[in-house]
Amino acid sequence: MYYIYFVFVAVLSSLMLYECYHRKHPMWWALVVLLSPVTAPYFIFKSRKESGIIIFLIFLATFSAVGGIELYLYSNYMEKNKYSHLPLVTRQMIQLSEELKLSTLTLDHALIKLENLSKVESRIHEIKKTIEFIDQTRDIMSANQKAILRLVRHATDYRSFFIKKDLSWVFNIQKFYNNRNVKQHYKSLEKYLDAFENLLKYTYINFYNITEYKSEKHFKNYDEFYLKYRRAVDAHNRFNVKRIDFQNSFLKKHPDIKPYLPGERQTETFKLWE
């Protein structure tokens, strides 16, 4: 920080020194400008009278630009180091919780997109697109699960430290993600993705047998896949409602951990794909 400011002041005082030498003014003017750059306009007008207005405007523009840049750099520095006063273990915990928030929100957005894709008509290119997106959703879900595991493991490894520092919010985060309702929610989501993918893959491979030729055999197989899919949807919706109720009640008891949990999760029920 202040590197740009110091360079600017050095250049400004050098120019004032040149001005003093060229126009036979006292050299101490340059020293005053070096120590207090805001005095530069006074010496500019004292040296050049009315003709100094252009130089003053140039000074004002550059001084404002330098001040703005320094303010921006300083705010970035403060943001990056806002937790620097905390112990390393605590900073790591905050970083892990922030990573978890981001991965959870990413998963939420993916589920919302998947829900929208599930509302489209049964067109073969849309089916293929949805199959591909399910794979992407699995990757996002895997990253989210790893983020949860890292946070829970960190809280467990440094349990004595967090107890000593009276950082109960750490264990509340750990308790939330270890809760049976939350775990069941994730398991039901995995089963939903599997059932949905199996249904879509079968439909994609046998699309024309089902839609054009009306094959009784393929219709029967399709109904079996669809039944499994519907059961998975119903199960996921039940566990999702339980998870939402638990999260709301948990946050009422422990509002201090709200910044470390997503504000909203996937609350709409998945629609049945037809």
Backbone as CSV, one residue per row, in Angstrom:
resi,resn,N_x,N_y,N_z,CA_x,CA_y,CA_z,C_x,C_y,C_z
1,MET,0.837,-1.194,0.000,0.000,0.000,0.000,0.875,1.247,0.000
2,TYR,0.320,2.339,-0.486,0.942,3.661,-0.511,2.120,3.765,-1.475
3,TYR,2.422,2.696,-2.206,3.530,2.777,-3.150,3.232,3.810,-4.238
4,ILE,2.031,3.795,-4.744,1.651,4.751,-5.786,1.665,6.166,-5.222
5,TYR,1.191,6.299,-3.993,1.141,7.618,-3.361,2.546,8.200,-3.194
6,PHE,3.475,7.392,-2.707,4.836,7.873,-2.480,5.517,8.258,-3.795
7,VAL,5.276,7.461,-4.827,5.843,7.792,-6.141,5.260,9.104,-6.649
8,PHE,3.941,9.245,-6.470,3.269,10.468,-6.907,3.829,11.694,-6.181
9,VAL,3.999,11.577,-4.866,4.519,12.694,-4.069,5.952,13.023,-4.476
10,ALA,6.748,11.980,-4.731,8.139,12.200,-5.137,8.204,12.939,-6.474
11,VAL,7.367,12.504,-7.415,7.335,13.166,-8.728,6.837,14.601,-8.584
12,LEU,5.801,14.789,-7.771,5.229,16.122,-7.582,6.246,17.083,-6.962
13,SER,6.954,16.618,-5.937,7.953,17.480,-5.295,9.128,17.755,-6.231
14,SER,9.461,16.779,-7.083,10.539,16.987,-8.059,10.143,18.059,-9.070
15,LEU,8.893,18.005,-9.507,8.408,19.031,-10.434,8.394,20.409,-9.774
16,MET,8.021,20.431,-8.494,8.030,21.703,-7.779,9.462,22.220,-7.604
17,LEU,10.401,21.298,-7.380,11.805,21.689,-7.268,12.299,22.298,-8.579
18,TYR,11.899,21.677,-9.686,12.264,22.213,-11.002,11.636,23.588,-11.217
19,GLU,10.375,23.715,-10.795,9.679,24.998,-10.918,10.391,26.088,-10.115
20,CYS,10.804,25.730,-8.909,11.502,26.700,-8.056,12.847,27.107,-8.671
21,TYR,13.553,26.134,-9.222,14.853,26.415,-9.840,14.686,27.267,-11.094
22,HIS,13.681,26.919,-11.897,13.474,27.605,-13.176,12.969,29.030,-12.970
23,ARG,12.127,29.259,-11.960,11.512,30.575,-11.756,12.104,31.321,-10.555
24,LYS,13.193,30.811,-10.035,13.909,31.491,-8.953,13.064,31.650,-7.688
25,HIS,12.311,30.587,-7.349,11.534,30.594,-6.111,12.328,29.883,-5.014
26,PRO,11.946,30.073,-3.754,12.649,29.374,-2.658,12.557,27.851,-2.815
27,MET,13.672,27.184,-2.608,13.716,25.737,-2.779,12.901,24.992,-1.713
28,TRP,12.651,25.670,-0.597,11.917,24.981,0.463,10.458,24.709,0.079
29,TRP,9.991,25.368,-1.002,8.641,25.057,-1.483,8.517,23.563,-1.821
30,ALA,9.540,23.050,-2.466,9.528,21.630,-2.863,9.487,20.721,-1.641
31,LEU,10.197,21.136,-0.576,10.193,20.337,0.654,8.808,20.327,1.295
32,VAL,8.151,21.484,1.279,6.797,21.563,1.843,5.837,20.671,1.059
33,VAL,5.951,20.701,-0.265,5.095,19.849,-1.108,5.382,18.376,-0.850
34,LEU,6.657,18.047,-0.631,7.019,16.661,-0.338,6.368,16.191,0.959
35,LEU,6.360,17.063,1.966,5.789,16.699,3.262,4.266,16.808,3.272
36,SER,3.731,17.733,2.473,2.279,17.940,2.447,1.838,18.267,1.024
37,PRO,1.532,17.246,0.230,1.194,17.456,-1.185,-0.007,18.375,-1.408
38,VAL,-0.901,18.476,-0.409,-2.097,19.306,-0.597,-1.748,20.791,-0.694
39,THR,-0.521,21.144,-0.344,-0.105,22.553,-0.456,0.329,22.909,-1.873
40,ALA,0.424,21.912,-2.742,0.890,22.152,-4.109,0.062,23.206,-4.841
41,PRO,-1.282,23.183,-4.755,-2.061,24.215,-5.460,-1.690,25.638,-5.032
42,TYR,-1.414,25.812,-3.745,-1.042,27.148,-3.254,0.213,27.648,-3.951
43,PHE,1.235,26.785,-4.036,2.491,27.193,-4.660,2.357,27.307,-6.181
44,ILE,1.461,26.493,-6.755,1.234,26.590,-8.206,0.701,27.972,-8.563
45,PHE,-0.331,28.419,-7.835,-0.921,29.728,-8.135,0.011,30.869,-7.731
46,LYS,0.801,30.639,-6.694,1.746,31.673,-6.279,2.847,31.850,-7.313
47,SER,3.172,30.758,-7.980,4.238,30.808,-8.977,3.733,31.279,-10.331
48,ARG,2.554,30.802,-10.720,2.094,31.050,-12.088,0.864,31.953,-12.171
49,LYS,0.356,32.383,-11.056,-0.813,33.267,-11.038,-1.986,32.617,-11.775
50,GLU,-2.641,33.392,-12.653,-3.821,32.888,-13.362,-3.490,31.744,-14.315
51,SER,-2.288,31.720,-14.842,-1.922,30.667,-15.804,-1.757,29.302,-15.142
52,GLY,-1.817,29.274,-13.819,-1.633,28.006,-13.114,-2.881,27.155,-13.042
53,ILE,-4.007,27.641,-13.594,-5.269,26.908,-13.492,-5.198,25.553,-14.185
54,ILE,-4.534,25.502,-15.342,-4.432,24.232,-16.077,-3.594,23.229,-15.288
55,ILE,-2.476,23.711,-14.761,-1.618,22.826,-13.964,-2.358,22.363,-12.713
56,PHE,-3.143,23.271,-12.135,-3.925,22.903,-10.948,-4.935,21.801,-11.270
57,LEU,-5.605,21.923,-12.411,-6.586,20.906,-12.803,-5.910,19.555,-13.045
58,ILE,-4.712,19.601,-13.638,-3.960,18.354,-13.840,-3.599,17.737,-12.495
59,PHE,-3.144,18.590,-11.576,-2.815,18.111,-10.228,-4.043,17.511,-9.551
60,LEU,-5.170,18.207,-9.653,-6.394,17.738,-9.006,-6.824,16.381,-9.554
61,ALA,-6.738,16.215,-10.870,-7.146,14.952,-11.495,-6.227,13.808,-11.074
62,THR,-4.917,14.056,-11.129,-3.967,12.995,-10.771,-4.026,12.680,-9.276
63,PHE,-4.179,13.714,-8.456,-4.254,13.494,-7.007,-5.502,12.682,-6.649
64,SER,-6.617,12.997,-7.308,-7.860,12.253,-7.066,-7.725,10.804,-7.523
65,ALA,-7.072,10.608,-8.676,-6.885,9.249,-9.191,-6.012,8.429,-8.255
66,VAL,-4.920,9.030,-7.803,-4.020,8.328,-6.882,-4.741,8.004,-5.578
67,GLY,-5.508,8.975,-5.067,-6.263,8.733,-3.839,-7.281,7.617,-3.996
68,GLY,-7.961,7.598,-5.146,-8.946,6.545,-5.401,-8.311,5.172,-5.501
69,ILE,-7.182,5.094,-6.197,-6.479,3.810,-6.339,-5.989,3.315,-4.987
70,GLU,-5.414,4.228,-4.194,-4.921,3.836,-2.874,-6.060,3.370,-1.968
71,LEU,-7.201,4.041,-2.061,-8.361,3.639,-1.263,-8.845,2.252,-1.665
72,TYR,-8.847,1.993,-2.976,-9.259,0.678,-3.479,-8.293,-0.409,-3.009
73,LEU,-6.996,-0.139,-3.117,-5.994,-1.116,-2.687,-6.073,-1.355,-1.181
74,TYR,-6.331,-0.299,-0.445,-6.415,-0.431,1.013,-7.630,-1.260,1.424
75,SER,-8.760,-1.017,0.763,-9.970,-1.784,1.091,-9.784,-3.261,0.758
76,ASN,-9.096,-3.546,-0.358,-8.803,-4.939,-0.704,-7.879,-5.580,0.323
77,TYR,-6.896,-4.820,0.751,-5.952,-5.325,1.756,-6.675,-5.639,3.064
78,MET,-7.554,-4.745,3.490,-8.289,-4.956,4.735,-9.227,-6.151,4.626
79,GLU,-9.824,-6.334,3.438,-10.723,-7.466,3.240,-9.963,-8.783,3.311
80,LYS,-8.785,-8.814,2.706,-7.984,-10.041,2.704,-7.426,-10.362,4.085
81,ASN,-7.233,-9.344,4.888,-6.591,-9.543,6.190,-7.526,-9.275,7.366
82,LYS,-8.835,-9.359,7.115,-9.777,-9.040,8.185,-9.746,-10.067,9.316
83,TYR,-9.226,-11.273,9.008,-9.133,-12.294,10.048,-7.692,-12.518,10.509
84,SER,-6.796,-11.621,10.132,-5.378,-11.832,10.438,-5.087,-11.820,11.937
85,HIS,-5.967,-11.180,12.714,-5.745,-11.112,14.161,-6.150,-12.402,14.869
86,LEU,-6.825,-13.293,14.140,-7.290,-14.541,14.737,-6.208,-15.617,14.645
87,PRO,-6.263,-16.616,15.527,-5.309,-17.738,15.443,-5.456,-18.487,14.119
88,LEU,-4.391,-19.144,13.707,-4.373,-19.849,12.425,-5.482,-20.893,12.339
89,VAL,-5.696,-21.630,13.405,-6.718,-22.685,13.402,-8.103,-22.091,13.167
90,THR,-8.370,-20.946,13.792,-9.667,-20.288,13.611,-9.811,-19.768,12.189
91,ARG,-8.744,-19.186,11.651,-8.794,-18.685,10.272,-9.044,-19.827,9.290
92,GLN,-8.429,-20.970,9.552,-8.650,-22.132,8.684,-10.102,-22.591,8.759
93,MET,-10.673,-22.531,9.963,-12.067,-22.933,10.132,-12.993,-21.999,9.363
94,ILE,-12.723,-20.713,9.432,-13.542,-19.743,8.704,-13.410,-19.960,7.201
95,GLN,-12.193,-20.223,6.742,-11.980,-20.477,5.315,-12.738,-21.722,4.858
96,LEU,-12.685,-22.776,5.672,-13.397,-24.008,5.326,-14.906,-23.780,5.289
97,SER,-15.403,-22.986,6.224,-16.843,-22.716,6.250,-17.260,-21.873,5.048
98,GLU,-16.391,-20.937,4.636,-16.698,-20.129,3.454,-16.694,-20.998,2.195
99,GLU,-15.749,-21.916,2.123,-15.704,-22.838,0.982,-16.951,-23.714,0.955
100,LEU,-17.395,-24.112,2.137,-18.598,-24.936,2.225,-19.825,-24.151,1.775
101,LYS,-19.913,-22.901,2.190,-21.032,-22.060,1.763,-21.080,-21.954,0.243
102,LEU,-19.916,-21.721,-0.354,-19.858,-21.559,-1.806,-20.249,-22.843,-2.524
103,SER,-19.722,-23.970,-2.062,-20.031,-25.240,-2.727,-21.499,-25.619,-2.540
104,THR,-22.074,-25.264,-1.391,-23.485,-25.566,-1.143,-24.385,-24.721,-2.035
105,LEU,-24.049,-23.455,-2.184,-24.827,-22.585,-3.067,-24.714,-23.042,-4.518
106,THR,-23.527,-23.495,-4.898,-23.340,-24.018,-6.256,-24.218,-25.238,-6.482
107,LEU,-24.285,-26.097,-5.474,-25.147,-27.276,-5.573,-26.614,-26.871,-5.648
108,ASP,-27.007,-25.888,-4.858,-28.391,-25.404,-4.900,-28.771,-24.937,-6.299
109,HIS,-27.889,-24.150,-6.899,-28.162,-23.632,-8.239,-28.245,-24.769,-9.260
110,ALA,-27.406,-25.770,-9.083,-27.437,-26.919,-9.993,-28.756,-27.676,-9.861
111,LEU,-29.243,-27.827,-8.634,-30.504,-28.540,-8.418,-31.684,-27.757,-8.989
112,ILE,-31.619,-26.447,-8.872,-32.682,-25.618,-9.455,-32.690,-25.767,-10.975
113,LYS,-31.498,-25.759,-11.563,-31.403,-25.932,-13.019,-31.888,-27.318,-13.425
114,LEU,-31.533,-28.324,-12.623,-31.974,-29.685,-12.926,-33.491,-29.786,-12.845
115,GLU,-34.063,-29.111,-11.876,-35.524,-29.115,-11.756,-36.165,-28.486,-12.990
116,ASN,-35.576,-27.401,-13.471,-36.112,-26.752,-14.672,-35.973,-27.655,-15.893
117,LEU,-34.854,-28.373,-15.965,-34.667,-29.301,-17.081,-35.674,-30.443,-17.021
118,SER,-36.075,-30.813,-15.811,-37.013,-31.930,-15.669,-38.424,-31.558,-16.102
119,LYS,-38.656,-30.269,-16.355,-39.994,-29.827,-16.754,-40.177,-29.804,-18.270
120,VAL,-39.085,-30.037,-19.009,-39.188,-29.944,-20.464,-39.918,-31.149,-21.026
121,GLU,-40.373,-31.008,-22.253,-41.036,-32.121,-22.916,-40.022,-33.211,-23.250
122,SER,-40.533,-34.379,-23.553,-39.666,-35.532,-23.815,-39.091,-35.460,-25.226
123,ARG,-38.110,-34.597,-25.422,-37.415,-34.496,-26.703,-36.031,-35.106,-26.540
124,ILE,-35.593,-35.812,-27.553,-34.383,-36.613,-27.411,-33.154,-35.758,-27.111
125,HIS,-33.046,-34.588,-27.733,-31.875,-33.753,-27.464,-31.929,-33.157,-26.060
126,GLU,-33.142,-32.902,-25.551,-33.281,-32.403,-24.188,-32.951,-33.500,-23.173
127,ILE,-33.306,-34.728,-23.509,-32.990,-35.856,-22.627,-31.480,-36.015,-22.499
128,LYS,-30.795,-35.941,-23.622,-29.331,-36.066,-23.601,-28.699,-34.938,-22.785
129,LYS,-29.211,-33.736,-22.942,-28.686,-32.590,-22.200,-28.864,-32.788,-20.693
130,THR,-30.011,-33.335,-20.309,-30.281,-33.558,-18.890,-29.382,-34.652,-18.323
131,ILE,-29.144,-35.699,-19.102,-28.240,-36.773,-18.662,-26.846,-36.208,-18.391
132,GLU,-26.375,-35.379,-19.295,-25.050,-34.776,-19.129,-25.012,-33.869,-17.903
133,PHE,-26.102,-33.155,-17.667,-26.118,-32.239,-16.523,-26.187,-33.002,-15.201
134,ILE,-26.797,-34.174,-15.206,-26.819,-34.989,-13.988,-25.396,-35.367,-13.586
135,ASP,-24.554,-35.692,-14.573,-23.146,-35.986,-14.282,-22.449,-34.777,-13.667
136,GLN,-22.736,-33.602,-14.209,-22.153,-32.380,-13.649,-22.639,-32.147,-12.218
137,THR,-23.916,-32.427,-11.993,-24.478,-32.245,-10.654,-23.825,-33.194,-9.660
138,ARG,-23.534,-34.398,-10.108,-22.843,-35.354,-9.232,-21.464,-34.822,-8.825
139,ASP,-20.750,-34.245,-9.783,-19.431,-33.680,-9.474,-19.552,-32.538,-8.464
140,ILE,-20.561,-31.705,-8.661,-20.787,-30.589,-7.738,-21.147,-31.115,-6.354
141,MET,-21.969,-32.145,-6.329,-22.368,-32.746,-5.060,-21.172,-33.383,-4.360
142,SER,-20.300,-34.018,-5.127,-19.096,-34.622,-4.560,-18.196,-33.560,-3.939
143,ALA,-18.045,-32.430,-4.627,-17.235,-31.328,-4.092,-17.847,-30.786,-2.806
144,ASN,-19.171,-30.722,-2.775,-19.856,-30.246,-1.572,-19.653,-31.204,-0.405
145,GLN,-19.731,-32.497,-0.673,-19.524,-33.493,0.377,-18.092,-33.440,0.917
146,LYS,-17.135,-33.216,0.034,-15.736,-33.103,0.466,-15.538,-31.860,1.330
147,ALA,-16.229,-30.777,0.976,-16.133,-29.551,1.776,-16.712,-29.774,3.170
148,ILE,-17.817,-30.505,3.241,-18.415,-30.840,4.540,-17.452,-31.684,5.361
149,LEU,-16.862,-32.685,4.716,-15.937,-33.585,5.408,-14.722,-32.834,5.940
150,ARG,-14.185,-31.917,5.135,-13.010,-31.147,5.578,-13.342,-30.303,6.803
151,LEU,-14.514,-29.674,6.789,-14.896,-28.822,7.914,-15.118,-29.649,9.180
152,VAL,-15.847,-30.743,9.053,-16.128,-31.595,10.213,-14.833,-32.180,10.772
153,ARG,-13.946,-32.599,9.893,-12.674,-33.178,10.330,-11.814,-32.132,11.045
154,HIS,-11.822,-30.909,10.534,-11.032,-29.840,11.158,-11.562,-29.537,12.561
155,ALA,-12.881,-29.480,12.696,-13.471,-29.225,14.014,-13.149,-30.351,14.987
156,THR,-13.111,-31.575,14.478,-12.800,-32.729,15.327,-11.329,-32.734,15.736
157,ASP,-10.448,-32.451,14.787,-9.008,-32.485,15.058,-8.582,-31.435,16.076
158,TYR,-9.241,-30.286,16.053,-8.848,-29.188,16.948,-9.939,-28.898,17.981
159,ARG,-10.605,-29.938,18.385,-11.720,-29.784,19.329,-11.273,-29.110,20.629
160,SER,-10.147,-29.550,21.176,-9.672,-28.989,22.444,-9.367,-27.499,22.308
161,PHE,-8.835,-27.102,21.155,-8.526,-25.684,20.931,-9.805,-24.855,20.913
162,PHE,-10.811,-25.329,20.171,-12.054,-24.573,20.064,-12.791,-24.517,21.403
163,ILE,-12.688,-25.578,22.195,-13.303,-25.570,23.530,-12.599,-24.550,24.418
164,LYS,-11.276,-24.545,24.346,-10.485,-23.615,25.158,-10.796,-22.166,24.800
165,LYS,-11.003,-21.904,23.520,-11.281,-20.546,23.056,-12.768,-20.197,23.130
166,ASP,-13.579,-21.128,23.617,-15.022,-20.920,23.755,-15.671,-20.561,22.414
167,LEU,-15.286,-21.303,21.384,-15.845,-21.088,20.042,-16.893,-22.165,19.763
168,SER,-18.020,-22.023,20.431,-19.060,-23.052,20.336,-19.679,-23.128,18.953
169,TRP,-19.635,-22.024,18.206,-20.255,-22.018,16.883,-19.608,-23.045,15.959
170,VAL,-18.347,-23.354,16.210,-17.656,-24.361,15.398,-18.344,-25.715,15.535
171,PHE,-18.668,-26.073,16.771,-19.292,-27.373,17.009,-20.747,-27.390,16.549
172,ASN,-21.371,-26.223,16.533,-22.742,-26.163,16.020,-22.776,-26.416,14.515
173,ILE,-21.775,-25.902,13.807,-21.671,-26.196,12.374,-21.441,-27.684,12.167
174,GLN,-20.532,-28.228,12.963,-20.244,-29.659,12.881,-21.493,-30.478,13.193
175,LYS,-22.216,-30.062,14.215,-23.426,-30.779,14.621,-24.485,-30.744,13.517
176,PHE,-24.579,-29.609,12.845,-25.576,-29.486,11.782,-25.322,-30.498,10.673
177,TYR,-24.094,-30.564,10.190,-23.800,-31.440,9.062,-23.682,-32.909,9.458
178,ASN,-23.612,-33.165,10.763,-23.622,-34.548,11.234,-25.031,-35.035,11.560
179,ASN,-25.993,-34.143,11.457,-27.363,-34.500,11.813,-27.947,-35.524,10.839
180,ARG,-28.766,-36.409,11.359,-29.350,-37.481,10.552,-30.227,-36.932,9.428
181,ASN,-30.967,-35.857,9.695,-31.838,-35.286,8.664,-31.036,-34.756,7.479
182,VAL,-29.911,-34.134,7.776,-29.067,-33.591,6.712,-28.434,-34.725,5.907
183,LYS,-27.955,-35.752,6.612,-27.343,-36.889,5.922,-28.362,-37.640,5.067
184,GLN,-29.569,-37.814,5.592,-30.611,-38.487,4.816,-30.983,-37.682,3.578
185,HIS,-30.953,-36.380,3.727,-31.238,-35.510,2.582,-30.250,-35.770,1.449
186,TYR,-28.974,-35.837,1.786,-27.957,-36.069,0.761,-28.061,-37.473,0.164
187,LYS,-28.344,-38.453,1.008,-28.488,-39.824,0.499,-29.683,-39.937,-0.447
188,SER,-30.784,-39.299,-0.072,-31.970,-39.351,-0.934,-31.722,-38.604,-2.240
189,LEU,-30.902,-37.568,-2.176,-30.556,-36.837,-3.396,-29.740,-37.721,-4.337
190,GLU,-28.816,-38.480,-3.783,-28.030,-39.407,-4.604,-28.932,-40.435,-5.281
191,LYS,-29.878,-40.978,-4.519,-30.790,-41.975,-5.082,-31.694,-41.350,-6.145
192,TYR,-32.086,-40.114,-5.910,-32.903,-39.417,-6.912,-32.133,-39.253,-8.219
193,LEU,-30.887,-38.817,-8.122,-30.078,-38.629,-9.329,-29.880,-39.947,-10.067
194,ASP,-29.642,-41.019,-9.320,-29.452,-42.333,-9.943,-30.720,-42.775,-10.674
195,ALA,-31.856,-42.644,-9.994,-33.116,-43.087,-10.595,-33.480,-42.230,-11.806
196,PHE,-33.259,-40.944,-11.702,-33.562,-40.039,-12.809,-32.670,-40.341,-14.007
197,GLU,-31.393,-40.563,-13.737,-30.455,-40.861,-14.817,-30.800,-42.185,-15.497
198,ASN,-31.129,-43.203,-14.715,-31.488,-44.503,-15.296,-32.717,-44.388,-16.187
199,LEU,-33.693,-43.623,-15.725,-34.907,-43.422,-16.522,-34.582,-42.704,-17.831
200,LEU,-33.775,-41.661,-17.730,-33.448,-40.876,-18.922,-32.599,-41.674,-19.909
201,LYS,-31.649,-42.435,-19.396,-30.793,-43.223,-20.285,-31.601,-44.280,-21.033
202,TYR,-32.490,-44.939,-20.315,-33.320,-45.950,-20.982,-34.205,-45.289,-22.038
203,THR,-34.767,-44.145,-21.685,-35.633,-43.438,-22.631,-34.843,-42.959,-23.842
204,TYR,-33.629,-42.484,-23.605,-32.798,-41.973,-24.699,-32.419,-43.093,-25.671
205,ILE,-32.021,-44.238,-25.119,-31.601,-45.368,-25.960,-32.785,-45.945,-26.740
206,ASN,-33.931,-45.979,-26.096,-35.112,-46.609,-26.714,-36.180,-45.574,-27.072
207,PHE,-35.737,-44.392,-27.398,-36.667,-43.282,-27.605,-37.706,-43.597,-28.681
208,TYR,-37.258,-44.073,-29.819,-38.195,-44.299,-30.925,-39.042,-45.549,-30.712
209,ASN,-38.504,-46.535,-30.002,-39.311,-47.710,-29.666,-40.483,-47.328,-28.758
210,ILE,-40.255,-46.312,-27.938,-41.297,-45.881,-27.006,-42.257,-44.897,-27.664
211,THR,-41.702,-43.906,-28.371,-42.533,-42.817,-28.894,-43.127,-43.100,-30.272
212,GLU,-42.395,-43.829,-31.120,-42.855,-44.051,-32.489,-43.518,-45.416,-32.665
213,TYR,-42.797,-46.466,-32.217,-43.282,-47.824,-32.472,-44.202,-48.345,-31.376
214,LYS,-44.271,-47.630,-30.274,-45.167,-48.008,-29.172,-44.946,-49.460,-28.746
215,SER,-43.691,-49.843,-28.622,-43.363,-51.222,-28.263,-43.854,-51.532,-26.849
216,GLU,-44.639,-52.602,-26.746,-45.187,-52.971,-25.437,-44.082,-53.351,-24.460
217,LYS,-43.076,-54.045,-24.956,-41.955,-54.454,-24.116,-41.220,-53.233,-23.556
218,HIS,-40.961,-52.282,-24.424,-40.229,-51.085,-23.992,-41.091,-50.197,-23.098
219,PHE,-42.381,-50.184,-23.359,-43.283,-49.442,-22.485,-43.272,-50.022,-21.070
220,LYS,-43.272,-51.346,-21.006,-43.274,-52.014,-19.704,-41.988,-51.705,-18.935
221,ASN,-40.860,-51.779,-19.638,-39.584,-51.460,-18.994,-39.526,-49.991,-18.571
222,TYR,-40.080,-49.153,-19.440,-40.114,-47.720,-19.109,-40.922,-47.488,-17.839
223,ASP,-42.054,-48.163,-17.712,-42.895,-48.002,-16.521,-42.155,-48.422,-15.254
224,GLU,-41.331,-49.462,-15.369,-40.559,-49.904,-14.204,-39.535,-48.845,-13.792
225,PHE,-38.835,-48.305,-14.780,-37.864,-47.247,-14.479,-38.565,-46.009,-13.917
226,TYR,-39.728,-45.711,-14.489,-40.460,-44.523,-14.046,-40.974,-44.697,-12.618
227,LEU,-41.397,-45.906,-12.279,-41.881,-46.169,-10.927,-40.759,-45.982,-9.906
228,LYS,-39.578,-46.480,-10.238,-38.427,-46.296,-9.342,-38.075,-44.815,-9.213
229,TYR,-38.166,-44.125,-10.334,-37.883,-42.690,-10.329,-38.878,-41.940,-9.451
230,ARG,-40.151,-42.292,-9.588,-41.182,-41.598,-8.809,-41.011,-41.859,-7.313
231,ARG,-40.662,-43.077,-6.973,-40.412,-43.389,-5.562,-39.227,-42.579,-5.032
232,ALA,-38.196,-42.448,-5.852,-37.018,-41.674,-5.444,-37.370,-40.205,-5.257
233,VAL,-38.227,-39.680,-6.142,-38.665,-38.288,-6.016,-39.442,-38.088,-4.723
234,ASP,-40.393,-38.977,-4.465,-41.209,-38.866,-3.251,-40.342,-38.957,-1.996
235,ALA,-39.392,-39.891,-2.005,-38.520,-40.064,-0.844,-37.654,-38.822,-0.632
236,HIS,-37.121,-38.312,-1.721,-36.269,-37.125,-1.593,-37.065,-35.926,-1.084
237,ASN,-38.271,-35.768,-1.566,-39.093,-34.651,-1.102,-39.389,-34.758,0.396
238,ARG,-39.646,-35.976,0.861,-39.915,-36.162,2.292,-38.692,-35.788,3.128
239,PHE,-37.538,-36.310,2.725,-36.318,-36.023,3.484,-35.909,-34.556,3.350
240,ASN,-36.217,-33.981,2.209,-35.874,-32.571,2.003,-36.694,-31.677,2.924
241,VAL,-37.969,-31.989,3.082,-38.828,-31.219,3.986,-38.328,-31.341,5.424
242,LYS,-37.944,-32.551,5.810,-37.410,-32.755,7.163,-36.129,-31.954,7.366
243,ARG,-35.282,-31.965,6.339,-34.022,-31.223,6.443,-34.267,-29.723,6.559
244,ILE,-35.224,-29.213,5.802,-35.539,-27.784,5.854,-36.096,-27.410,7.225
245,ASP,-37.007,-28.230,7.740,-37.570,-27.968,9.072,-36.471,-27.989,10.132
246,PHE,-35.588,-28.959,10.014,-34.487,-29.049,10.980,-33.579,-27.829,10.884
247,GLN,-33.250,-27.427,9.666,-32.349,-26.282,9.496,-32.965,-25.015,10.077
248,ASN,-34.248,-24.807,9.841,-34.911,-23.612,10.372,-34.922,-23.611,11.901
249,SER,-35.246,-24.758,12.491,-35.275,-24.837,13.956,-33.867,-24.738,14.539
250,PHE,-32.899,-25.294,13.829,-31.512,-25.259,14.305,-30.980,-23.824,14.315
251,LEU,-31.329,-23.065,13.298,-30.864,-21.680,13.225,-31.539,-20.803,14.277
252,LYS,-32.736,-21.170,14.690,-33.387,-20.424,15.768,-32.633,-20.608,17.082
253,LYS,-32.106,-21.807,17.287,-31.346,-22.088,18.508,-29.919,-21.554,18.424
254,HIS,-29.374,-21.552,17.212,-27.972,-21.149,17.040,-27.860,-20.105,15.920
255,PRO,-28.400,-18.929,16.126,-28.367,-17.907,15.061,-26.962,-17.429,14.728
256,ASP,-26.000,-17.682,15.637,-24.636,-17.210,15.406,-23.946,-17.925,14.256
257,ILE,-24.464,-19.083,13.841,-23.811,-19.810,12.743,-24.475,-19.523,11.394
258,LYS,-25.457,-18.644,11.383,-26.156,-18.352,10.129,-25.215,-17.904,9.013
259,PRO,-24.190,-17.076,9.314,-23.275,-16.685,8.232,-22.518,-17.854,7.610
260,TYR,-22.462,-18.969,8.305,-21.677,-20.105,7.824,-22.537,-21.191,7.187
261,LEU,-23.844,-20.935,7.116,-24.753,-21.860,6.444,-25.464,-21.109,5.326
262,PRO,-25.825,-21.794,4.275,-26.547,-21.125,3.184,-27.856,-20.529,3.682
263,GLY,-28.178,-19.353,3.193,-29.415,-18.713,3.603,-30.634,-19.454,3.098
264,GLU,-30.535,-19.991,1.896,-31.646,-20.738,1.308,-31.100,-22.003,0.674
265,ARG,-31.879,-23.029,0.748,-31.530,-24.278,0.092,-32.628,-24.631,-0.893
266,GLN,-32.477,-25.739,-1.559,-33.469,-26.179,-2.533,-34.761,-26.518,-1.800
267,THR,-35.726,-25.620,-1.858,-36.956,-25.799,-1.083,-38.133,-26.276,-1.926
268,GLU,-38.055,-26.111,-3.232,-39.154,-26.564,-4.080,-39.035,-28.065,-4.342
269,THR,-40.170,-28.721,-4.381,-40.154,-30.159,-4.641,-39.823,-30.415,-6.104
270,PHE,-39.134,-31.516,-6.350,-38.827,-31.888,-7.722,-40.105,-32.306,-8.439
271,LYS,-40.252,-31.832,-9.659,-41.420,-32.204,-10.454,-41.157,-33.534,-11.158
272,LEU,-42.201,-34.292,-11.347,-42.056,-35.572,-12.034,-41.853,-35.345,-13.521
273,TRP,-40.813,-35.970,-14.055,-40.517,-35.846,-15.480,-41.439,-36.772,-16.265
274,GLU,-42.020,-36.227,-17.281,-42.944,-37.040,-18.078,-42.680,-36.837,-19.556
